[in-house]
Amino acid sequence: MKVLQRYFGSEIIRSVFFVLFALLVLTSFFDLMKELGSVNKNGYLLKHAIFTVLLNIPGNAYDFLPIAVLIGTIYVLAQFASNSEFTIMRAASMSSWTAAKMLGKIAIVFILFTYFLGEVVAPMSTKLSKQISMQAASAPLTQGFRSGLWTKDLIRSNDSNAAVIGTRFLNVREVSPERVLLGVKIYEFDTNFQLLREINAKQAVYVRSHTWELSDVVETSFPQNLATQTMIESDTHKLATKELNSEITPDILSVLFTEVDRMSAFELASYTRHLTENKQSTERYKIAFWKKLTYPISILVMMALALPFAYLHARDGGISLRIFSGIMLGMVFYLVNSLFAYLGQINTWPALMTALFPSLIFSLLAYAGLRYVERH
């Protein structure tokens, strides 16, 4: 069986990466056509478009890998069937369970590769692609927002992880490509939502862990009379610099401009925790987090879905028909997986169920297909 395992593995891995390469070439061509429309506008050159397309390849590979696994595995198994190799293997006491175990071992390689793409390569390349586009066009991150970027933060005593003593709303006019905040306005409230102070700063630079340095600061305080709960005369003063301790980091801000599907599970968990602490909606990011963890499992489902094709006889259709069937199944899985993410968000379904349900459906389909071909 070790010989068969190596034979299965080498053939399937070669076939899958060939299919993946073909899909990436096709999508990169269309991505380049799309980017060419922006060339020579606002300093965006052809080299920037090419770099952007190349940096999008890891994300596209992450999206298409389950489809490539399905098509590549179907092709190899269909070849085995058409050459009667699979029939000989079965005659040599290889059961369906044994074949499934061999495919499962091969799937582990693709699962690890998918996790590596989704957690390390794709998030880094997407951020770099965004940064190159911004620097080429000298465009701030918040250019599409008329009132700038708004975010919410908690104020804690002694600037630590102690008890919450208030709420902070932060407005930023622009975020530069170097992730420097420009045109900063901060409104701080106590636990009763009484305005405590307003801070205006020309810019803010992230200097160390959870600490921003504000420059050209104008701070206005609104002290409260605790006895009458009325506001006392405000006090305004100017500062050259001021340090602000905040849970908001450049990574959290960059999340707002990054496609959710391109974020790593760690980034999604961190941002979901931030939203939860600030009592904001988290459904979209919870679903994306669980999809990130469960998506590589779909590789196993695709392998299982391909196995019944090895049992089809030549009279049931040639290799071309089986590959076409594999493409259709892969596209249906991709569409259903995307559809359930939106349905789960709209209907507030449990995030884990939303992420797993498409894989469960196709697992049942694979089981039904295998039972059918074994009986017939």
N, C-alpha and C positions, 0 to 999 in steps of 0.2 A: 504493500500500500504506500510505502514511502516513495517508491518510484512514480506511482500514479499521482501522489500529492505534488511532487515536483513538476510532473508533466502538466497537470491541471494549472498549477500556480504560474509557471513560466508562460504558458499559452494565454491564460486569462489576463495576467498583468500586462503582457505585451499588447494584447488586443484592446484592453481598456484604455491604456495611455495613448494608443493610436487614435481611438475614437475621441478621447478628450482633446488631443492635439487638433483634430479636424474641427471640433466644435469651437475651440478657442480661436483658431484662425478665422473661422466664419464670423464669430461675434466681434473679434477685433477689427475686421474689415468694416463692419457696419458702424462700430464705435468711431473708427477713424473718419468715416464719411460724415458722421454727426459732428465731430470736432472740427472738421475742415470749414464748417460754416462760421466758426469763431476766429479763424486764422486771420492775422493782420488787422485785428480789431483790438484797440486799447492795449497794444503791446504784446498781444498773444500771438506767438509765431508758430511755424510748422513744427519746430523741434519741441515746443511745449505740448503741442497736440500729440505728437508721437510718444513723448514721455508719459502723458496722461493715459493713453491707450495701453501702453506697456504696464503701467502700474495698476491698471484695472484688471489685468489678466488673473492675478491670484484670487480676486473676488469672484470673477466669472468661473474659474476652475472650481471653486468651492460650491457654486450653485449647480454646475453641470456634472459634478463627479458621480452622484447617484445614477443619473441618466447614462453616463458613459459606462458605468459598471454594469448596468442592465443590458445595454446594447452589446458591449464587448463580451459579456458572459454568454448571452444568447448566441452570438456569432460562433464562439468557440464550441459550445455544446451542440449547436446545429451542425457544425463541421464534423464533430465526433459522430453524430447520428448519421449523417449522410455517408460517411466513410465506414459505417458499421463498427467503428471503434467502441462506441458506447454499448452496443449490443454485446460485443466481446467482453467488455468489462463486466457487464451484468452476468454474462454466462460464467465468468470467473468469480462469482459469488459477491460481487459488489452490489449491496442493497441501496435502496433510495436513502436510507439513513446514513450510510457510509458516504455516499456522494454529497449529501447535505453537510456532513461534518467537514469534508474536504473543502467545500465551498466556504464554510464558516471560518476555517483557518485562513483562507485567502482574504476573506472579508476583513479580518482583523487588521491586515496591512493597510487596506484602504480606509478603515475607520481611524487609525492612528494618523494617517496622512490627512484626512479630512479635519480632524481636531487641530492638527498643526497649521493647516491653511486658515481655518476659521478663527483660531485664538491668537496666532502670532503674525503670519504673513499678510493676510488680507486686511486686518485693521491697520497695520503699519503702512502698507502700500496705499491704502485709501487716504489716510491722513497726509501722506507725502504728496499724493496726486492733488489733493485739495490745496495744499500749501504751494505747490508749483503753479497751479492755475491762478491763485490769488496774487502771488508775487509777480507773475508775468503781466497780469492786468492791473497791478497795484490797487487791488480792490479790497475793501474791508469786509469782514465777515457779515456785518449787519446791514449791508447796503440795501437789502430788500425790505427792511423794517422801517416804516416812517417814523416811529417814535423810539427807535433803537431797540435794544435787547432788555427785557425785564426778567429778573429772577428773584427768588425768595431765599432767605437765609435765617438761621436762628442765632440769637445773641445769648451767649452763656456767661455766667459769672466767672471772673478771673480769666477770661479768654481761654477756657479749657473745656474739658468734657463734663463740666459740672452742670448744675441745674439751669434750665432755660429761664432767662429773665426778660426776654423780649423777642421781637421779630424785626427783621431788616429786609427792606425791599431795595433792590439795586437796579439802576437803569444805566445802560451803557450805550452811548451814541454809536461807537464803532469798536470793533476788535481788529487790530492790525494783523498782517500776516505773521508778525513776530509774537502775536498773542498779548500785546500790550493794550490795555483798556483805555479808550479815549473818550473824553466827555462823560465823566462818571458823576452820577447823582445817587445819593444814598438817603433813605428815609428810615429812621429807627423808631420803633414803637415799643411800649412796655407791654406786659401781659394783658392789660385792659385795652390795648390798642389806642393809648394816648400817645400822641406824637412827642418824642423826646428830643430829637435833633435831626437836622438836615445837613448833609455834607455834600459839597460840590468840589470836584477835583478835575484838573486838566487831564491827568492820566493816572493810571495805576499799573505798577509793575510787580509781578510775582517774584518775591525775593527769597523766600524759603517756605517750608511746610506750613500751609494754611495761613500765610502772612503776605499781605499786599502792602506796597509802599505807595501812598498817594502823594502827588506833588501839586503845588499851587492850590492849596486847600482853603476853602471858605466854609467854616463850620458855624451853624446857627443852632443854639440850644433853646429848648422850650421848657424851662423848669415848671413843675406843678406844685401848687399849694395842697399838701396832703390833707389838710383839715377841710378845705372847701372844695377840693377836687377841681380847682380852676387854674388856668394858665397864668403864670407870672410873666413879666416883661421878658421878651426874648433877648438873648445875648449872642452877638456875632463877632467872630474874630478870625484872623487869617493866619495860616501856617505855611511854611515853605514845604514841609513834608509831614506826613502822619502815617503811622503804621495801623493797618486794619487787620485784625484776626478774623478769619472767615472760613467756613466749611467749603465755600466755593473755591474751586481750583481751575486752572486753565483747561484741564482735562474735562471737568464737568461742563464748562462753557462750550468746549468743542463738540460735546455730545449733541448740542442743540443744532449743529450744522452738519452732522454726520448721519448717513443713512443708518437706521436702526439695525438692518440686516448685516451691516459691515462692522458693527461693534463686537468686541470680544465679550465672553460671558462675564469676565471680571469687571469690565467697564459697565455692563448692563446691571450687574448686582450692585455696584457702587452707586450708580445713578438712581436705581430703584430705591435704595436705602435713603438717599438724599431726599427723594420725592416723598417717601413715607414719613420721614421726620418732619417735613414741611407740610404734611397733610394735603398732598397733591395727588392727582390721578396717576396710577402706576400700571394700569392694565396692559397698555401697549408694550411697556418694557418688560413686564413679567412674562408675557407671552413670548417675546423675542428671546428672553433669557432661557426659558425652557426649550424653545425651538433650537437654540444654540447647543444645548446639552444633548438633546435627543436626535437632532438632525443626522449625525453620523450613524446612528442606529439604522437609518433608512438604507444604508449600504447592505446590511444583512437582509432586509426586506427585498431589495432588488435582486440579490443573489438567489433568494428563495423563489422569487417570481420567475427567474430565468430557468430554474431547474426543470420544470415540466416540458420546456421546449426540447430537451434532450431525448424525450420519450416519443416525440412525434415521428412518424415514419415519413419517408420521402413523398409518398402519395398525399400526405396531408399538407404539402406545400414546400417549396424550396427554401433555400437560405435567405433569398431576397425577401420573401414574404414574412419570414420569421423576424428578420431585422426590422422590417417596416412595422411589424406588430410591437416589437420592443421599443421603437421610437415613439409610437403612439402611447404605449403604456407609460413610458417615462415622462412624456409631456403631460399626460393626464395626472400623474402623481405630482408633478411640479405645480400644475394649476390648482389641484385640490389642496396641496400643502399651503399655497399662498392664500387660497380662498378661506380656509379655516382660520387663518391668522386674523383676517378681517371679521369673519363671523364671530369669533371668540371675543374680539374687542367690542363689537357692537352689542352682543348679547350678554356680555360679562360672564362668559363661561369660565370655569376653572382653567388657569393657564396651562397646567400640566396636561389636562385632558385635551385641550385645544392643540397642543404641540404633538401629542402622541396619537391622536385619533386617525389622521391619514395613514400613518404607518400600520396601525392596527387593521384598518380596512384592507390595505394591500397585503398584509400578512394572511388574512383570511382568504383573500383571492388566490394567493400563492398556494395555500393549503388545499383549497378546493380544486385548483388546477392540477396539482400533483395527484390527488385522489382520483381525479377523472382519468388522467392518462394511465395510471396504474391499473385501473379497472378495465380500460378499453385497449 
